[in-house]
Amino acid sequence: MKSFLNKIAQLSSVQQVLLIDLEGDPLYSFPSAAANNGFNQFADWQTLIEGLGNPDTADFAFENGRFYLIRLELGNLLVGVSHDEHVTTIK
């Protein structure tokens, strides 16, 4: 799984990758939690995901990019991208 996540993180459009378990605790973070400007600290992704009814997939669009959510058996994968170049690959 880590190898797969590392490959996603290497795509030029990918800015952030976060895998959180079903309780919202991070299992994988790119960039690392210490270097990612509060991505883990200030975003309560689990609350947002539960508030949306635990969707299998979601797309959050923002002015400077977007986050894709993919629900997995072990938790939720969030991928932040700056542009749509690798959207098909990520999905």
SULNORRA-V714648 format. One line per field, one symbol per residue. ss: DSSP state (H for helix, E for strand, C for the rest). phi: phi as a letter, one per 20 degrees, with the letter a starting at -180 (. if undefined). psi: psi as a letter, one per 20 degrees, with the letter a starting at -180 (. if undefined). Layout:
ss: ???
phi: ???
psi: ???
This chain:
ss: CHHHHHHHHCCCCEEEEEEEECCCCEEEEECCHHHCCCHHHHCCHHHHHHHCCCCCEEEEEECCEEEEEEEECCEEEEEEECCCCCHHHHC
phi: .ffffffffeffeedbccddffenefdbbcfggfddlngffddefffffffenlffbbcdecgdqbcddcedfercddcecebegdgffff
psi: ghgghhgghiphiphqppoqaiijpphqpprqhhjkkjghhiomggggghhjklqhqqooprhjbrppppprhibpppopqhrjgkgggg.
